[in-house]
Amino acid sequence: MRQIFLDTETTGLDPAQGHRIIEIAAVEVINRRLTRNHFHVYLNPDREIDLGAQQVHGISLEFLQDKPRFPDVVAEFLTFIDGGELIIHNAPFDVGFLNTELGMISKGRLQDACVNIVDTLKMAKELRPGQRNNLDALCRHYGIDNSSRTLHGALLDAELLADVYLAMTRGQESLMMDIAEQPRGAGEETVVVRTQPLLVIKADESELEAHRSYLAGLDKAAGGASLWTQVEAAPAE
């Protein structure tokens, strides 16, 4: 599975008021492993940056004067995210800005370039209702080092989000094996390879006796052979 962890920085809070994107970062994860492949760019917004926004990310208009504009990088950006699942914290904010930028140059919508968009803020609120679920709070909760995050920055925040998401979804990993999808050519089927053997540990005699005692208790409570006793007594096919 190819996942892209995405973050943006902007000149303000609302694209409907003419605010623009000034930084985009996207970090690639394949099969729950960071690949160190990423897309990162600063953009000239051709407008002033709100003071409140600049205090959050520390990016000045002077710094952005020689940077490219969104139309200059859009092809590379769309190629990078093509076919991936986008993971974004507070996705409506970033998606709203990106769709505005794409719409201004008739490039469709962000949803057209990816297979799915996941909002980790929504996920966190479901997992931790009533608690603070910004990126700093989630880093503290999951023990992720964010000491270098003195200001918001799209690349660092995308990398931290990847760590947070992997921690949030750790229970979804297979408990039995680690799988890898092999490269496939045209017309070939996907091959999934078990990279670790399944270890089977047999119960010793004391554990078997404890199991038999437990079943005896179930039988007594049921007033006869319990379902589990019947299953164990059934001949193997």
C-alpha positions as CSV (number, residue, x, y, z in Angstrom):
1,M,0.0,0.0,0.0
2,R,1.3,3.4,-1.0
3,Q,0.4,6.2,1.4
4,I,1.3,9.9,1.1
5,F,1.4,12.0,4.3
6,L,0.7,15.6,3.3
7,D,0.8,19.0,4.9
8,T,0.6,22.6,3.7
9,E,1.4,26.1,5.1
10,T,-0.6,29.1,3.9
11,T,-0.9,32.9,4.0
12,G,-4.0,32.7,6.1
13,L,-7.0,30.6,7.1
14,D,-9.5,30.8,4.2
15,P,-8.9,30.3,0.5
16,A,-12.2,32.0,-0.2
17,Q,-10.6,35.2,1.1
18,G,-7.8,34.9,-1.4
19,H,-5.3,33.2,0.8
20,R,-2.8,31.0,-0.9
21,I,-0.5,28.0,-0.3
22,I,3.2,28.9,0.4
23,E,4.6,25.4,1.3
24,I,3.6,21.8,0.4
25,A,5.2,18.7,1.7
26,A,4.3,15.1,0.9
27,V,6.1,12.1,2.5
28,E,5.8,8.6,1.0
29,V,5.2,5.4,3.1
30,I,4.9,2.0,1.4
31,N,3.7,-1.0,3.4
32,R,4.0,1.0,6.6
33,R,7.6,1.9,6.0
34,L,9.0,5.4,5.3
35,T,10.8,5.3,2.0
36,R,12.5,8.7,2.4
37,N,11.0,9.7,-0.9
38,H,9.2,13.0,-0.6
39,F,8.0,16.1,-2.4
40,H,8.7,19.5,-0.8
41,V,8.4,23.0,-2.2
42,Y,8.0,26.6,-1.1
43,L,5.7,28.8,-3.2
44,N,5.5,32.5,-4.0
45,P,1.9,33.4,-3.2
46,D,1.9,36.9,-4.9
47,R,0.1,38.3,-1.9
48,E,0.8,39.3,1.7
49,I,1.0,36.8,4.6
50,D,-1.3,37.4,7.6
51,L,0.7,38.2,10.7
52,G,-1.0,35.4,12.6
53,A,-0.1,32.8,10.0
54,Q,3.5,34.0,9.9
55,Q,3.8,33.7,13.6
56,V,2.7,30.0,13.3
57,H,5.1,28.9,10.5
58,G,7.7,31.7,10.4
59,I,7.8,31.9,6.6
60,S,8.2,35.5,5.4
61,L,7.2,37.0,2.0
62,E,10.8,38.1,1.5
63,F,11.9,34.5,1.7
64,L,9.3,33.4,-0.9
65,Q,10.1,36.1,-3.5
66,D,12.3,33.9,-5.7
67,K,10.3,30.7,-5.2
68,P,8.1,29.1,-7.9
69,R,4.4,29.5,-8.2
70,F,1.9,26.7,-7.9
71,P,1.4,26.3,-11.7
72,D,5.1,25.7,-12.0
73,V,5.1,22.7,-9.7
74,V,1.6,21.3,-10.1
75,A,2.6,18.6,-12.6
76,E,5.4,17.2,-10.4
77,F,3.1,17.4,-7.3
78,L,0.2,15.5,-9.0
79,T,2.7,12.9,-10.3
80,F,4.0,12.3,-6.8
81,I,0.6,11.7,-5.2
82,D,-0.9,9.8,-8.2
83,G,-2.6,6.6,-7.1
84,G,-1.7,7.0,-3.4
85,E,-3.8,7.2,-0.3
86,L,-3.5,10.7,1.2
87,I,-3.2,11.0,4.9
88,I,-3.8,14.6,6.2
89,H,-4.3,16.0,9.7
90,N,-7.4,18.2,9.5
91,A,-7.9,17.3,5.9
92,P,-10.7,19.7,5.0
93,F,-8.2,22.6,5.5
94,D,-5.5,21.4,3.2
95,V,-7.9,19.9,0.7
96,G,-9.8,23.1,0.5
97,F,-6.6,25.1,-0.3
98,L,-5.3,22.6,-2.8
99,N,-8.6,22.3,-4.6
100,T,-8.7,26.1,-4.8
101,E,-5.2,26.2,-6.3
102,L,-6.1,23.4,-8.7
103,G,-9.3,25.0,-9.7
104,M,-7.6,28.3,-10.5
105,I,-5.6,26.6,-13.3
106,S,-8.3,24.1,-14.3
107,K,-6.5,21.0,-13.0
108,G,-9.5,19.3,-11.4
109,R,-9.6,18.3,-7.8
110,L,-7.2,16.6,-5.4
111,Q,-9.6,13.7,-5.1
112,D,-9.1,13.0,-8.8
113,A,-5.4,12.3,-8.3
114,C,-5.5,9.8,-5.3
115,V,-7.4,6.7,-4.3
116,N,-8.6,8.0,-0.9
117,I,-8.1,10.8,1.6
118,V,-7.9,10.0,5.3
119,D,-8.3,12.7,8.0
120,T,-6.2,11.8,11.0
121,L,-7.8,14.5,13.1
122,K,-11.2,12.8,12.7
123,M,-9.5,9.4,13.5
124,A,-7.9,10.9,16.7
125,K,-11.2,12.4,17.9
126,E,-12.8,9.0,17.6
127,L,-9.9,7.3,19.5
128,R,-9.5,10.1,22.1
129,P,-12.8,11.8,22.5
130,G,-12.8,15.0,24.6
131,Q,-9.0,15.3,24.5
132,R,-6.6,17.6,22.6
133,N,-5.8,16.0,19.3
134,N,-3.5,18.5,17.6
135,L,-0.2,17.1,16.3
136,D,1.8,18.1,19.4
137,A,-0.7,16.4,21.7
138,L,-0.7,13.2,19.6
139,C,3.1,13.2,19.6
140,R,3.2,13.4,23.4
141,H,0.5,10.7,23.7
142,Y,2.3,8.2,21.4
143,G,5.8,9.0,22.7
144,I,7.1,10.6,19.4
145,D,9.9,13.1,19.7
146,N,8.7,16.5,18.3
147,S,11.3,18.6,20.1
148,S,12.5,20.1,16.9
149,R,9.0,21.5,16.1
150,T,9.4,25.0,17.4
151,L,7.4,26.3,14.4
152,H,5.0,24.7,12.0
153,G,6.7,23.4,8.9
154,A,5.1,21.3,6.2
155,L,7.9,18.8,5.8
156,L,8.6,18.2,9.5
157,D,4.8,18.0,10.2
158,A,4.2,15.5,7.4
159,E,7.0,13.3,8.8
160,L,5.7,13.6,12.3
161,L,2.2,12.8,11.1
162,A,3.5,9.6,9.5
163,D,4.9,8.5,12.8
164,V,1.7,9.4,14.6
165,Y,-0.5,7.5,12.1
166,L,1.6,4.4,12.2
167,A,1.4,4.5,16.0
168,M,-2.4,5.1,15.9
169,T,-2.9,2.2,13.6
170,R,-0.4,-0.3,15.0
171,G,-3.2,-2.6,16.1
172,Q,-4.2,-3.1,12.4
173,E,-0.9,-4.8,11.6
174,S,-0.9,-8.5,11.1
175,L,0.0,-10.4,14.3
176,M,1.2,-13.4,12.4
177,M,3.2,-12.3,9.4
178,D,4.8,-9.5,7.6
179,I,3.9,-9.3,3.9
180,A,5.4,-7.6,1.0
181,E,3.9,-7.0,-2.4
182,Q,6.2,-8.0,-5.2
183,P,6.7,-5.9,-8.4
184,R,4.4,-7.0,-11.1
185,G,4.5,-6.6,-14.9
186,A,1.7,-6.1,-17.3
187,G,-0.9,-8.8,-17.0
188,E,0.7,-10.4,-14.0
189,E,-1.3,-11.1,-10.8
190,T,-0.2,-9.6,-7.5
191,V,2.0,-12.1,-5.5
192,V,2.0,-11.8,-1.7
193,V,4.9,-13.4,0.0
194,R,5.0,-14.5,3.6
195,T,8.4,-13.2,4.8
196,Q,8.2,-14.8,8.3
197,P,7.1,-18.4,9.1
198,L,4.1,-18.8,11.3
199,L,5.4,-20.0,14.7
200,V,3.2,-22.6,16.4
201,I,3.8,-23.2,20.1
202,K,2.1,-26.3,21.5
203,A,0.6,-26.3,25.0
204,D,2.4,-28.3,27.6
205,E,0.7,-30.9,29.9
206,S,-0.1,-28.4,32.7
207,E,-1.7,-26.0,30.2
208,L,-3.7,-28.9,28.7
209,E,-4.9,-29.9,32.2
210,A,-6.0,-26.4,32.9
211,H,-7.9,-26.3,29.6
212,R,-9.6,-29.6,30.5
213,S,-10.6,-28.3,33.9
214,Y,-12.0,-25.2,32.3
215,L,-14.1,-27.2,29.9
216,A,-15.3,-29.4,32.8
217,G,-16.5,-26.2,34.5
218,L,-18.4,-25.1,31.4
219,D,-20.0,-28.6,31.1
220,K,-21.2,-28.4,34.7
221,A,-22.6,-24.9,34.2
222,A,-24.3,-26.0,31.0
223,G,-25.8,-29.2,32.6
224,G,-24.2,-31.3,29.9
225,A,-21.6,-31.2,27.2
226,S,-20.8,-27.6,26.3
227,L,-20.4,-26.4,22.7
228,W,-16.6,-26.4,23.1
229,T,-16.5,-29.9,24.4
230,Q,-18.6,-31.0,21.5
231,V,-16.3,-29.3,19.0
232,E,-13.2,-30.9,20.6
233,A,-14.9,-34.3,20.6
234,A,-15.9,-34.1,16.9
235,P,-13.7,-36.1,14.5
236,A,-11.3,-34.1,12.4
237,E,-12.2,-33.9,8.7
